[in-house]
Amino acid sequence: YQRRVRGYTFQDMWLEVLAAVLIRILVAGTAIKTWLEDRVEISTPVTAWKRVEEGLALKNLDLNPYTGDIVHETPLLLSFYELIYPFADFVFIILDITTAVLLKHAVDKIHLQMVKDEQATVCHPSFESIKMILQPRIGYYALMVFLFNPYSIVLSATKSTQCTINLLYGLAIYGIGEGSMVVVAVATALASYTSLFPAMLLVPSLVHKRDKALTGILIFGVVFGACHGLSWWITGGSWDYVSAVYGFTLGVPDYTPNIGAAWYFFSEMFSHFTVLFLSVYQVNLILYALPLSLTFPGRTPLVTLSLLLILAMFKPYTCIGDYLVPFALLPAWLHLFRFLNHFYVVATATVVLTLLWPVLWYLWVHCLNANSNFYFAITLAFVLFQSFLLSDLLFAEMRREHAREHGTQKKIIDGKDSVVTLN
């Protein structure tokens, strides 16, 4: 198994990686970059590079960057961006390539473990023909999906800070593939330091490896606390960044349009009910971590993929970069595609709606022939179709599990094929 998976190494992919790097350099060096930097689908209040530049300018003037409503980056990340600023274009390309390589190795490991687990279990005789077989190129598919996804290319070209978050997501997935609670806990702690919500990505690993749960929680707490200790020291003993970073995310005071649902939902809300609905909305974001982990025991990668999709759909300030890692992980579950009902519909809708975003924005903002309802309808449809993808993937896993136990041949009842329903 190990030899066949490792047969497709990084040396075999250098041409693809080089092409991905050249494409990113080309996009970053053209005039289209200026247009992309202003796209609300790419740059949100918490991921825009222009806001990082504002923060660095204030910092260089010995002013507190967190006193206004401009900067929403944590102090450690702001210091990191200050360090790489002279050659930021190349660093963001490196972040992208590193994330892709981590996901490639993670998907290889996840696929290998799923094949081993299935080969070791007893299944129905009719299921033998669709049993998983080892595919050495699975990780390669994940690498290609990430590197040549237009979302990834424009994200890197515009230096969106979501690239840094995606690297931490990739590290967490790599830790899951390696079965390392330490790596998962460290990666999720660093990601949670940026926006809190990624903490729920640790839950599936804690449920799956209960004997190491305490270790994972301790490591998470130490790393998370150390980040805040360093942040306090960097800011000269100030906690202003807490409200600027976490308060901004939890309170959702900025209604700048993006591809999520929160901006329109809360802009239309009566102020009297804002706190109530805001609380319900934020709780909804983290509500699914434990139930999914308990419903799919031993399927930590699948649950983590589900949580990443939920995070992308419901977080307050969503950009296209939030969908990059979940989309790149999909090749690990190619064996489920025959059980999916809506994959081609979702894939087509994703492409079409992505193309419609700038069109509806132009009609609304520039031509004044539309209003915010038109743009929100597109964003809501996008979220809806991603929820179809999520539910279809989970139900496909359940249908495949049923087929493994009871066979793939449908029983004939009254001359008609029976239909398997999930309750």
C-alpha positions as CSV (number, residue, x, y, z in Angstrom):
1,Y,0.0,0.0,0.0
2,Q,2.6,2.5,1.1
3,R,4.8,1.9,-2.0
4,R,1.9,2.4,-4.4
5,V,0.6,5.6,-2.8
6,R,4.1,7.1,-2.7
7,G,4.7,6.2,-6.3
8,Y,3.4,9.5,-7.4
9,T,5.8,11.9,-5.7
10,F,6.4,15.6,-5.8
11,Q,9.1,15.1,-8.4
12,D,6.4,13.8,-10.8
13,M,4.4,17.0,-10.4
14,W,7.0,19.7,-10.7
15,L,5.7,20.7,-14.1
16,E,2.1,21.2,-12.8
17,V,3.4,23.1,-9.8
18,L,5.6,25.4,-12.0
19,A,2.6,26.1,-14.2
20,A,0.5,27.0,-11.2
21,V,3.2,29.4,-10.0
22,L,3.5,31.0,-13.4
23,I,-0.3,31.5,-13.7
24,R,-0.3,33.3,-10.3
25,I,2.6,35.5,-11.2
26,L,0.9,36.4,-14.5
27,V,-2.4,37.3,-12.9
28,A,-0.7,39.3,-10.1
29,G,1.3,41.2,-12.7
30,T,-1.6,42.3,-14.9
31,A,-4.1,45.1,-14.6
32,I,-6.9,42.7,-13.7
33,K,-5.4,42.4,-10.3
34,T,-6.6,45.9,-9.4
35,W,-10.2,44.9,-10.4
36,L,-10.0,41.7,-8.5
37,E,-8.8,43.4,-5.3
38,D,-12.0,45.3,-5.1
39,R,-14.3,42.4,-5.7
40,V,-16.5,41.7,-2.7
41,E,-16.4,38.0,-3.4
42,I,-12.6,38.0,-2.8
43,S,-11.9,40.8,-0.4
44,T,-14.0,41.0,2.8
45,P,-13.4,43.3,5.8
46,V,-11.4,40.5,7.5
47,T,-9.4,39.2,4.4
48,A,-8.7,42.3,2.3
49,W,-5.0,43.1,1.8
50,K,-5.7,46.8,1.6
51,R,-6.8,46.7,5.3
52,V,-3.6,45.0,6.2
53,E,-1.7,47.9,4.5
54,E,-3.8,50.4,6.4
55,G,-2.9,48.6,9.6
56,L,0.8,48.6,8.8
57,A,0.7,52.2,8.0
58,L,-0.9,53.1,11.3
59,K,1.6,50.8,13.1
60,N,4.6,52.6,11.4
61,L,3.2,55.9,12.6
62,D,3.1,54.6,16.2
63,L,-0.7,54.6,16.2
64,N,-2.8,51.8,17.6
65,P,-4.2,50.1,14.4
66,Y,-7.2,48.7,16.5
67,T,-8.7,52.0,17.6
68,G,-10.7,52.4,14.4
69,D,-12.8,50.1,12.3
70,I,-10.2,49.3,9.7
71,V,-8.0,46.5,10.9
72,H,-9.3,43.1,12.0
73,E,-6.2,41.0,11.8
74,T,-4.6,39.6,15.0
75,P,-1.4,41.2,16.2
76,L,0.8,38.1,15.3
77,L,-0.5,38.0,11.8
78,L,-0.2,41.7,11.4
79,S,3.5,41.4,12.4
80,F,3.9,38.5,10.0
81,Y,2.6,40.5,7.1
82,E,4.8,43.4,8.1
83,L,7.8,41.0,7.9
84,I,6.9,39.7,4.5
85,Y,5.5,42.9,3.0
86,P,8.5,43.7,0.6
87,F,8.0,40.3,-1.1
88,A,4.4,39.5,-0.2
89,D,3.4,38.4,-3.7
90,F,5.9,35.5,-3.7
91,V,5.1,34.6,-0.1
92,F,1.4,34.2,-0.9
93,I,2.2,32.0,-3.8
94,I,4.4,29.9,-1.5
95,L,1.5,29.7,1.0
96,D,-0.8,28.4,-1.8
97,I,1.7,25.8,-3.0
98,T,2.4,24.6,0.5
99,T,-1.3,24.2,1.2
100,A,-1.8,22.2,-2.0
101,V,1.1,19.9,-1.1
102,L,-0.2,19.4,2.5
103,L,-3.7,18.5,1.1
104,K,-2.1,16.2,-1.5
105,H,-0.3,14.2,1.2
106,A,-3.4,14.3,3.5
107,V,-5.7,12.9,0.9
108,D,-3.3,10.2,0.0
109,K,-3.1,9.1,3.7
110,I,-6.9,9.4,4.1
111,H,-7.6,7.3,1.0
112,L,-5.0,4.7,2.1
113,Q,-6.6,4.4,5.5
114,M,-10.2,4.1,4.1
115,V,-9.0,1.3,1.7
116,K,-7.4,-0.6,4.5
117,D,-10.5,-0.3,6.7
118,E,-12.8,-1.5,4.0
119,Q,-10.6,-4.4,3.0
120,A,-10.5,-5.5,6.6
121,T,-14.3,-5.5,7.0
122,V,-16.8,-8.2,5.9
123,C,-19.3,-7.0,3.4
124,H,-22.2,-8.3,1.3
125,P,-21.0,-10.5,-1.7
126,S,-22.7,-8.1,-4.2
127,F,-20.7,-5.2,-2.8
128,E,-17.4,-6.8,-3.8
129,S,-17.5,-5.3,-7.3
130,I,-17.6,-1.7,-6.0
131,K,-15.2,-2.1,-3.1
132,M,-12.6,0.7,-2.8
133,I,-9.3,0.0,-4.5
134,L,-6.1,1.8,-4.0
135,Q,-5.6,4.8,-6.4
136,P,-2.2,6.4,-6.2
137,R,-3.4,9.5,-8.1
138,I,-6.1,10.5,-5.6
139,G,-3.7,13.0,-3.9
140,Y,-2.7,14.3,-7.3
141,Y,-6.3,15.1,-8.1
142,A,-6.6,17.0,-4.8
143,L,-3.5,19.0,-5.7
144,M,-4.8,19.8,-9.2
145,V,-8.2,20.9,-7.9
146,F,-6.5,23.3,-5.5
147,L,-3.7,24.7,-7.7
148,F,-5.8,25.3,-10.8
149,N,-9.1,26.3,-9.1
150,P,-9.8,29.9,-10.3
151,Y,-10.8,30.7,-6.7
152,S,-7.2,29.8,-5.6
153,I,-5.6,31.7,-8.4
154,V,-7.4,35.0,-7.7
155,L,-7.0,34.6,-4.0
156,S,-3.3,34.3,-4.2
157,A,-3.0,37.1,-6.8
158,T,-4.9,39.6,-4.6
159,K,-2.9,38.5,-1.4
160,S,-6.1,37.7,0.4
161,T,-5.3,36.8,4.0
162,Q,-7.6,33.8,3.6
163,C,-4.5,32.1,2.1
164,T,-3.0,32.0,5.6
165,I,-6.1,30.5,7.1
166,N,-6.3,27.9,4.3
167,L,-2.7,26.9,5.1
168,L,-3.7,26.2,8.7
169,Y,-6.7,24.2,7.5
170,G,-4.4,22.2,5.3
171,L,-2.1,21.5,8.2
172,A,-5.1,20.3,10.3
173,I,-6.2,18.0,7.5
174,Y,-2.6,16.7,7.2
175,G,-2.6,16.0,10.9
176,I,-5.9,14.0,10.6
177,G,-4.4,12.0,7.7
178,E,-1.3,11.2,9.8
179,G,-3.3,10.5,12.9
180,S,-1.5,13.1,14.9
181,M,-3.5,14.7,17.6
182,V,-0.6,17.2,18.3
183,V,-0.6,18.5,14.7
184,V,-4.4,18.8,14.6
185,A,-4.6,20.6,17.9
186,V,-1.8,23.1,17.0
187,A,-3.3,23.8,13.6
188,T,-6.8,24.3,14.9
189,A,-5.5,26.5,17.8
190,L,-3.7,28.8,15.4
191,A,-6.7,28.9,13.1
192,S,-9.0,29.7,16.0
193,Y,-6.7,32.5,17.1
194,T,-7.7,34.3,13.9
195,S,-11.5,34.0,14.2
196,L,-12.6,31.5,16.9
197,F,-14.9,29.4,14.8
198,P,-12.3,26.9,13.5
199,A,-12.1,25.5,17.0
200,M,-14.9,23.2,16.1
201,L,-12.6,21.4,13.6
202,L,-10.9,19.8,16.6
203,V,-14.2,18.1,17.8
204,P,-14.1,15.1,15.3
205,S,-10.6,14.2,16.3
206,L,-11.4,14.4,20.0
207,V,-14.5,12.2,19.5
208,H,-12.5,9.7,17.4
209,K,-9.5,9.5,19.6
210,R,-11.0,9.8,23.1
211,D,-7.9,8.4,24.7
212,K,-6.0,11.4,23.4
213,A,-8.8,13.9,23.9
214,L,-7.3,15.4,27.0
215,T,-3.9,15.8,25.3
216,G,-5.5,17.5,22.4
217,I,-7.5,19.9,24.6
218,L,-4.4,20.8,26.6
219,I,-2.2,21.4,23.5
220,F,-5.0,23.5,22.0
221,G,-5.3,25.6,25.2
222,V,-1.6,26.1,25.5
223,V,-1.1,27.2,21.9
224,F,-4.2,29.4,21.9
225,G,-3.1,31.0,25.2
226,A,0.5,31.5,24.0
227,C,-0.8,33.3,20.9
228,H,-2.8,35.7,23.0
229,G,0.1,36.2,25.4
230,L,2.4,37.1,22.6
231,S,-0.3,39.4,21.1
232,W,-0.6,41.2,24.5
233,W,3.2,41.6,24.6
234,I,3.4,42.9,21.0
235,T,0.6,45.5,21.5
236,G,2.3,46.8,24.6
237,G,-0.2,45.3,27.1
238,S,-3.3,46.3,25.2
239,W,-6.3,44.1,24.6
240,D,-7.9,46.4,22.0
241,Y,-7.4,43.8,19.4
242,V,-9.9,41.4,21.1
243,S,-12.9,43.5,20.2
244,A,-11.4,44.5,16.9
245,V,-10.9,40.9,15.8
246,Y,-13.4,38.7,17.8
247,G,-16.0,41.3,18.6
248,F,-16.1,42.3,14.9
249,T,-16.7,38.6,13.9
250,L,-19.2,37.8,16.6
251,G,-21.1,41.1,16.5
252,V,-21.2,41.4,12.6
253,P,-21.4,45.3,12.6
254,D,-20.2,45.6,9.0
255,Y,-22.8,44.9,6.3
256,T,-20.6,45.1,3.3
257,P,-21.9,42.6,0.8
258,N,-20.1,39.3,0.4
259,I,-21.0,35.8,-0.8
260,G,-22.4,34.8,2.6
261,A,-26.0,35.3,3.9
262,A,-25.3,37.3,7.1
263,W,-24.8,40.7,5.6
264,Y,-28.3,40.9,4.1
265,F,-30.0,39.0,6.9
266,F,-28.8,41.5,9.6
267,S,-29.1,44.6,7.5
268,E,-32.8,43.9,7.1
269,M,-33.3,42.9,10.7
270,F,-35.1,45.3,13.1
271,S,-32.5,46.5,15.6
272,H,-34.7,45.4,18.5
273,F,-34.2,41.8,17.6
274,T,-30.6,41.9,16.4
275,V,-29.1,40.4,19.5
276,L,-31.5,37.4,19.6
277,F,-31.1,36.5,15.9
278,L,-27.3,37.2,16.0
279,S,-27.0,34.7,18.9
280,V,-29.1,32.1,17.1
281,Y,-27.1,32.6,13.9
282,Q,-23.7,32.2,15.6
283,V,-24.8,29.2,17.6
284,N,-26.1,27.6,14.4
285,L,-22.6,27.8,13.0
286,I,-21.0,25.6,15.8
287,L,-24.1,23.4,16.5
288,Y,-23.3,20.6,14.1
289,A,-19.8,19.6,15.2
290,L,-20.6,17.2,18.0
291,P,-23.8,15.6,16.4
292,L,-21.9,14.9,13.1
293,S,-18.9,13.5,15.0
294,L,-21.2,11.1,16.9
295,T,-23.3,10.2,13.8
296,F,-20.2,9.3,11.7
297,P,-17.8,7.7,14.2
298,G,-14.4,6.9,12.8
299,R,-15.0,9.1,9.8
300,T,-13.0,12.1,11.0
301,P,-12.0,13.4,7.5
302,L,-15.6,13.3,6.3
303,V,-16.9,15.1,9.3
304,T,-14.1,17.7,9.0
305,L,-15.0,18.3,5.4
306,S,-18.6,18.8,6.4
307,L,-17.6,21.3,9.1
308,L,-15.5,23.2,6.7
309,L,-18.4,23.5,4.3
310,I,-20.7,24.6,7.1
311,L,-18.1,27.2,8.2
312,A,-17.9,28.5,4.7
313,M,-21.7,28.7,4.3
314,F,-22.5,30.4,7.6
315,K,-19.6,32.4,8.8
316,P,-20.3,36.2,8.9
317,Y,-17.7,37.4,6.3
318,T,-17.4,34.7,3.7
319,C,-15.1,34.8,0.6
320,I,-14.5,32.4,-2.2
321,G,-11.4,31.2,-0.4
322,D,-13.5,29.5,2.3
323,Y,-14.6,26.9,-0.2
324,L,-11.1,26.1,-1.5
325,V,-10.1,23.4,1.0
326,P,-13.4,21.6,1.0
327,F,-13.5,21.5,-2.8
328,A,-9.9,20.2,-2.9
329,L,-10.8,17.4,-0.4
330,L,-13.6,16.0,-2.5
331,P,-11.4,13.6,-4.6
332,A,-10.8,11.6,-1.4
333,W,-14.4,10.5,-1.7
334,L,-14.6,9.6,-5.4
335,H,-15.9,6.2,-4.3
336,L,-19.1,8.0,-3.1
337,F,-19.8,9.8,-6.4
338,R,-21.9,6.9,-7.8
339,F,-24.2,7.3,-4.8
340,L,-24.6,11.1,-5.2
341,N,-27.9,12.4,-6.6
342,H,-27.2,16.0,-7.3
343,F,-23.4,16.4,-7.9
344,Y,-23.6,17.5,-11.5
345,V,-26.4,20.0,-10.7
346,V,-24.4,21.4,-7.8
347,A,-21.2,21.6,-9.9
348,T,-23.0,23.4,-12.8
349,A,-24.8,25.8,-10.4
350,T,-21.5,26.6,-8.7
351,V,-19.9,27.6,-12.0
352,V,-22.9,29.6,-13.3
353,L,-23.5,31.4,-10.0
354,T,-19.8,32.3,-9.7
355,L,-20.0,33.9,-13.2
356,L,-23.2,35.8,-12.2
357,W,-21.8,37.4,-9.1
358,P,-19.9,40.2,-11.0
359,V,-22.8,40.6,-13.4
360,L,-25.4,41.2,-10.7
361,W,-23.0,43.5,-8.9
362,Y,-22.5,45.5,-12.0
363,L,-26.3,45.8,-12.6
364,W,-26.8,46.9,-9.0
365,V,-23.9,49.2,-8.2
366,H,-22.9,50.6,-11.6
367,C,-26.0,50.5,-13.9
368,L,-28.5,51.0,-11.1
369,N,-30.8,48.6,-12.9
370,A,-31.1,46.2,-10.0
371,N,-30.9,46.3,-6.2
372,S,-29.4,44.4,-3.4
373,N,-32.1,41.7,-3.6
374,F,-30.7,40.6,-6.9
375,Y,-27.2,40.1,-5.6
376,F,-28.4,38.5,-2.4
377,A,-30.5,36.1,-4.4
378,I,-27.4,34.9,-6.1
379,T,-25.4,34.5,-2.9
380,L,-28.3,32.7,-1.2
381,A,-28.6,30.3,-4.2
382,F,-24.9,29.6,-4.0
383,V,-25.2,28.8,-0.3
384,L,-28.2,26.6,-1.0
385,F,-26.5,24.5,-3.6
386,Q,-23.5,24.0,-1.3
387,S,-25.9,22.8,1.3
388,F,-27.2,20.3,-1.3
389,L,-23.6,19.1,-1.8
390,L,-23.1,18.6,1.9
391,S,-26.3,16.7,2.5
392,D,-25.8,14.7,-0.7
393,L,-22.3,13.7,0.4
394,L,-23.4,12.6,3.9
395,F,-26.4,10.7,2.5
396,A,-24.1,9.0,-0.1
397,E,-21.9,7.8,2.8
398,M,-25.0,6.3,4.5
399,R,-26.3,4.7,1.3
400,R,-22.9,3.2,0.6
401,E,-22.7,1.8,4.2
402,H,-26.2,0.3,3.7
403,A,-25.0,-1.3,0.4
404,R,-22.0,-2.7,2.1
405,E,-24.1,-4.5,4.7
406,H,-27.2,-5.4,2.6
407,G,-25.9,-5.6,-1.0
408,T,-26.2,-3.4,-4.1
409,Q,-29.0,-5.3,-5.8
410,K,-32.5,-3.8,-5.2
411,K,-35.2,-6.2,-4.1
412,I,-38.3,-6.5,-6.2
413,I,-41.6,-5.7,-4.5
414,D,-44.8,-6.2,-6.4
415,G,-42.9,-6.1,-9.7
416,K,-41.1,-2.8,-8.9
417,D,-37.6,-2.0,-7.6
418,S,-37.6,-1.1,-3.9
419,V,-36.3,2.3,-2.8
420,V,-34.0,2.7,0.1
421,T,-35.1,5.6,2.4
422,L,-33.0,7.2,5.1
423,N,-34.9,8.1,8.3
